[in-house]
Amino acid sequence: MWFFSRRAAPDEEIVGGKIAEGGGEESAGEEDILQAMRGNDFIDFDNAMKVPAFSACINIIADTISMIPIRLYRRSGDEVSEIKDDVRVRLLNDDTGDTLSATQMKKALVRDYFEKGAYIYINRNGLTAESLHYVDSREVSFNYSTDPIFKEYMIMVRGETYEPYQFIKILRSTKNGYNSVSFVEENKEIINVAYSSLQYEKNLVKTGGNKKGFVKSPKKLAEPAMKALKAAWKRLYQNNSENVVILNDGLEFQESSNTSVELQLNENKRSNSDEICKIFNMPPEMVRGNVKEADKITYIQYCIIPILREIECSLNRDLLLEKEKGTCFFEADTTELTKGDIKTRYEAYAIACKNGFIQPDEVRFKENMPALGLNFVKFGLQDVMYDPKTKEFYVPNMNQKGGLDYEGRNKKQ
């Protein structure tokens, strides 16, 4: 029997201890041993980051997520209002209270999100969050129960044990709620191929691009001749000024490998890069730099939005108090993504103002401009309003009412 006790979360009632059958502890040491037993085909996250396409995708996503602010809202009936003076908004967008800024923290958590999962410690004074502290996922291990239904666990950092509610946990591809399946592990074949191609190209540069092969001789060579030939061949593959080996006495060189051109190395590198972009749901043009408007939309919709939704859900679960859940919620402000495209941004503002669901001063606030006191919503007089319940029309320009059987109903009245 493994005894598992649980302390109450902030502003929750205290829950008694729970007994779980079995149990276990997951640590970084066990994972390293398993990785070492997998042999040369195993590739870890650090080596994957050496692949240009993989590293570019991670960095582009991290840079995008880091510049998106997180807003806090309160829902009251049909009205939703933004809470601007909450300390948690400042911690998430500006000063975390840690050595990392909010931007640096978001970049770090995106990298960990694709590895083991991202973990941020919430430093609370009572019910108030005073600071947020990013924790490297490699420093995190777990003490967990084996119950497949009532999954409970504790978080351990260098031997210290913490409750789950003390951390913001941002996970992908998880089945237990406390750690992620590595993105590299899920896509190790294509990433390993790209990494091996990179290593092959590196060896080509080191050897000056010379082909591998073997030397055939019609007769057995003496030991001094063998040593001299090996030394000359070694100097040839050291990519230095000596690039000639003289084969005499009937010696013949036989190639045993293909050149970069024969292997279509450049074409394969491009194909591998495109495949890596696909597994990130990122258009390859985002990495190549030839980005079109449709590529940006695809990138935001299928690559960035799912990660933002995961972050929002985690913040709502871990950073809100129990009494706030259901009325308050965190949401990423994706309008910041258009700040690099002033034409698209201003056209969106114009459409919003024209159709009456945003006010001019709200636009000025988003653009960091002072308010002008223009608190009004514009309606066009050319429109005709129809009420489907009463089946009546109203024409503001003429101040007239009408509709289906409108006159007949008026006569009856």
Buried (B, 14 or more C-beta within 10 A) or exposed (E): EBEBEBEEBBEEEEEEEEEBEEBEEBEEEEBEEEEEEEEEEBBBBEBBBBBBBBBBBBBBBBEBBBEBBBBBEBEEEEEEEEEEEBEBBBBBBEEBBBEBBBBBBBBBBBBBBBBBBBBBBBBEEEEEBEBBBBBBBEEBBBBBBEBEEEBBBBBBBEEEEBBBBBBBBBBBEEEEEBBBBBBBBBBBEBBBBBBBBBEBBEEBEEBEEBEEEEBEBEEEBEEEBEEEBEEBBEBBBEBEEEEEBEEEEEBEEEEEEEEEEEBEBEEBBBBBBBBBBEBBBBBBBBBBEEEEEEBBEBBBEEBBBEBBEBBBEBBBEBBBBBEBEEEBBBBBBEEBBBEEEEEBBEEBBEEBBEEEEBBBBBBBEBEEEEEEEEEEEEEEEEEEEEEEEEEBBBBEEEEEBEBEEEEEEEEEE
